[in-house]
Amino acid sequence: MASIFSKIISGEIPAYKLAENEHFLSFLDVNPLCAGHALVIPKKEVDWIFDMEDQDLSQLHIFAKKVALGIKATVPCIKVGVAVIGLEVPHAHIHLVPMNKIGDLNFAGQRAQFTAEEFKTLAEKISSNIVL
């Protein structure tokens, strides 16, 4: 059975896309820690990030860097934190989370709530600040 991320890649499930190329996709997390919380995924379905080929893993991180710079240019924050958890979806992914304090990267904490229009507007703003 295809993961939810594979369904997003195929267009079966909609997403607030930030950036995309032939191999990778980034979109806003719909259950975010804060405004600008994004996911970066390989289009090739791989369960665990460390099962990825070295070349693909390095390219995923380079793509994530470009997305993180776009997030930082859009969302007021000191840095964009990076987390790889890998338990919630069986598809390799990187979380990018705008941070102003270390507690902002607490996945056990309360999640932020946004309307569809707020997600859409934020995705457009971040996307406009990403240079691939």
ChimeraX attribute file (.defattr): number of C-alpha atoms within 10 A of each C-alpha:
attribute: neighborCount
match mode: 1-to-1
recipient: residues
	/A:1	4
	/A:2	9
	/A:3	14
	/A:4	14
	/A:5	23
	/A:6	18
	/A:7	13
	/A:8	17
	/A:9	21
	/A:10	11
	/A:11	10
	/A:12	11
	/A:13	11
	/A:14	11
	/A:15	19
	/A:16	20
	/A:17	20
	/A:18	25
	/A:19	22
	/A:20	19
	/A:21	11
	/A:22	7
	/A:23	13
	/A:24	18
	/A:25	23
	/A:26	26
	/A:27	23
	/A:28	23
	/A:29	21
	/A:30	18
	/A:31	13
	/A:32	19
	/A:33	22
	/A:34	19
	/A:35	21
	/A:36	28
	/A:37	24
	/A:38	28
	/A:39	25
	/A:40	26
	/A:41	26
	/A:42	27
	/A:43	19
	/A:44	14
	/A:45	16
	/A:46	17
	/A:47	16
	/A:48	16
	/A:49	20
	/A:50	10
	/A:51	10
	/A:52	17
	/A:53	11
	/A:54	10
	/A:55	8
	/A:56	15
	/A:57	16
	/A:58	12
	/A:59	15
	/A:60	21
	/A:61	14
	/A:62	13
	/A:63	23
	/A:64	25
	/A:65	18
	/A:66	15
	/A:67	29
	/A:68	27
	/A:69	16
	/A:70	23
	/A:71	30
	/A:72	20
	/A:73	15
	/A:74	19
	/A:75	20
	/A:76	14
	/A:77	16
	/A:78	11
	/A:79	17
	/A:80	24
	/A:81	18
	/A:82	18
	/A:83	14
	/A:84	13
	/A:85	14
	/A:86	15
	/A:87	10
	/A:88	6
	/A:89	13
	/A:90	16
	/A:91	21
	/A:92	24
	/A:93	24
	/A:94	20
	/A:95	24
	/A:96	26
	/A:97	28
	/A:98	26
	/A:99	22
	/A:100	14
	/A:101	11
	/A:102	8
	/A:103	9
	/A:104	14
	/A:105	21
	/A:106	11
	/A:107	12
	/A:108	7
	/A:109	10
	/A:110	11
	/A:111	14
	/A:112	12
	/A:113	14
	/A:114	14
	/A:115	9
	/A:116	11
	/A:117	9
	/A:118	12
	/A:119	20
	/A:120	16
	/A:121	13
	/A:122	20
	/A:123	23
	/A:124	14
	/A:125	18
	/A:126	24
	/A:127	21
	/A:128	15
	/A:129	18
	/A:130	19
	/A:131	11
	/A:132	12
